[in-house]
Amino acid sequence: DHRDLHSFPTRRSSDLDKAQLAKDAIFAVPIYQDRDSPQERRNKDIVLETWRAFWSDDVDRGFANMAEDVHWWNSGHGPLGSNLHGHDEIRKARKSELDFFADIERTVIGFHAAGNTVIMEARAKAHLLDGTPYRNEACVVYELEDEKIVRVRHYVDTKKADAIAQMLERRAQQGA
């Protein structure tokens, strides 16, 4: 359904408003499919609300949709790789992630639901804080129980994500 397609502009870091950042995503696919059950549509809404809250740096609003003991796993190592449990660990990690980018454009290229699992596929095009171009793809699997997110598995191309670790290392050496 065409009414479910969303497109929003992307901003540069000079005018970056984190409250608006969550809306600055391009949905290249419909959010809902005809075959989605009412519960799958609700689960997609919960994931989308949480995703937008996290990108707008409002993790507390996102946590409203997550179990207290939520488990969040990110592929890789270094600044992006993690195995987090509970709101406090996720809050700390999420705060630093928003500070890696000077600008970012996110395109959702897949949004699927099967029962209590929602999968979001996304592509990021950005510049890191030091101006280095950054491109990556992600597949994020959300598992829900009783309309709360209980597990998140976030897969990225870890070779491409190494650019963030390299940028942070260069900044540390420069004393930035």
C-alpha positions in Angstrom: 0.0 0.0 0.0 1.5 3.3 -1.2 0.2 5.1 2.0 2.7 3.1 4.1 5.7 4.4 2.2 7.7 7.1 4.1 10.5 9.3 3.0 12.2 12.0 5.0 15.2 14.3 4.2 18.6 13.8 5.6 20.5 16.5 7.5 24.1 17.4 7.9 25.7 17.4 11.3 25.8 21.2 11.3 22.0 21.3 11.6 21.6 17.8 13.1 18.8 17.8 15.6 18.7 14.4 17.3 15.0 14.8 18.0 14.5 14.9 14.2 17.1 12.3 13.3 14.7 9.4 13.8 12.4 10.8 11.2 15.2 11.2 8.7 15.0 7.7 7.3 13.9 6.6 3.9 11.6 3.6 3.7 12.2 2.0 0.3 9.6 -0.7 1.2 6.1 -0.6 2.6 6.0 -0.9 6.4 3.0 -3.2 6.3 2.3 -6.2 4.0 -1.2 -7.5 3.2 -0.3 -10.8 4.7 0.7 -9.3 8.1 -1.6 -10.4 10.9 -3.0 -7.7 13.3 -0.4 -8.8 15.9 2.5 -8.7 13.3 1.4 -5.1 12.4 1.4 -4.2 16.2 4.8 -5.8 16.6 6.1 -3.7 13.6 4.7 -0.6 15.2 6.5 -1.4 18.5 9.8 -1.9 16.7 9.4 1.2 14.6 8.5 3.3 17.7 11.6 2.0 19.5 13.9 2.5 16.5 12.7 6.1 16.1 13.1 6.8 19.8 16.7 5.4 19.8 17.7 7.4 16.7 16.3 10.6 18.3 18.4 9.9 21.5 15.3 9.3 23.5 16.2 5.8 24.8 13.8 6.1 27.7 10.9 6.3 25.3 12.4 3.3 23.4 12.7 1.4 26.7 9.0 1.7 27.2 8.7 -1.0 24.5 11.5 -3.3 25.9 11.5 -5.8 28.7 13.6 -4.7 31.7 16.0 -7.6 31.1 16.2 -7.1 27.3 19.3 -8.7 25.7 20.9 -6.7 22.8 23.7 -8.2 20.8 25.7 -6.4 18.1 28.0 -8.3 15.7 31.7 -7.5 15.6 34.2 -6.1 18.0 35.4 -2.7 19.1 33.0 0.2 19.5 30.1 -1.5 17.7 30.4 -5.1 18.9 28.6 -5.8 22.2 26.6 -8.2 24.2 24.4 -6.0 26.4 21.8 -6.9 29.1 19.2 -4.5 30.5 18.4 -0.9 30.0 21.5 0.6 31.7 24.0 -1.2 29.5 22.1 -0.4 26.4 21.7 3.3 27.3 25.4 3.7 27.8 26.3 2.0 24.5 23.6 3.8 22.5 24.7 7.2 23.7 28.2 6.8 22.3 26.9 5.3 19.0 25.1 8.5 18.1 28.3 10.5 18.4 30.2 8.5 15.6 28.6 10.3 12.7 28.8 13.8 11.2 25.8 13.0 9.1 23.8 9.9 8.2 21.2 8.7 5.7 19.4 5.5 6.6 17.3 3.6 4.1 15.1 0.7 5.3 15.3 -1.9 2.5 13.3 -4.6 4.2 10.8 -4.7 7.0 9.3 -8.2 7.8 7.3 -9.8 10.5 6.7 -13.5 11.3 4.8 -14.0 14.5 6.7 -12.4 17.3 9.8 -11.7 15.3 10.4 -8.5 13.3 13.3 -8.1 10.9 14.6 -4.7 9.7 17.1 -4.5 6.9 18.8 -1.1 6.5 21.5 0.6 4.6 23.5 3.5 6.0 25.3 6.1 4.1 27.2 8.6 6.3 30.3 10.5 7.1 32.2 9.8 10.3 33.2 12.7 12.6 36.5 13.0 10.8 34.9 13.2 7.4 35.6 9.6 6.4 32.8 8.2 4.2 30.9 5.3 5.8 28.6 2.8 4.1 27.2 -0.3 5.7 24.2 -2.6 5.7 22.5 -4.1 8.7 20.0 -6.7 9.5 18.3 -6.3 12.9 16.2 -9.1 14.4 13.8 -8.1 17.1 12.0 -10.8 19.2 8.9 -9.8 21.2 7.0 -11.4 24.0 3.8 -9.9 25.4 4.3 -6.8 23.2 7.8 -6.1 24.7 11.1 -6.4 22.9 13.1 -9.1 24.8 16.0 -9.7 22.4 17.7 -7.8 19.6 20.4 -9.2 17.3 22.1 -6.5 15.2 24.2 -7.8 12.3 26.5 -5.5 10.3 29.3 -6.0 7.9 32.0 -5.9 10.6 34.8 -5.2 8.0 33.0 -2.0 7.1 32.3 -1.2 10.7 36.0 -1.2 11.4 36.1 2.3 9.9 34.5 3.6 13.1 37.2 2.0 15.3 39.9 3.4 13.0 38.3 6.9 13.2 38.1 6.7 17.0 41.8 5.6 17.2 42.9 8.5 14.9 40.9 10.9 17.1 42.5 9.5 20.2 46.0 9.9 18.8 45.2 13.5 17.8 43.8 14.2 21.2 40.4 15.1 19.9 
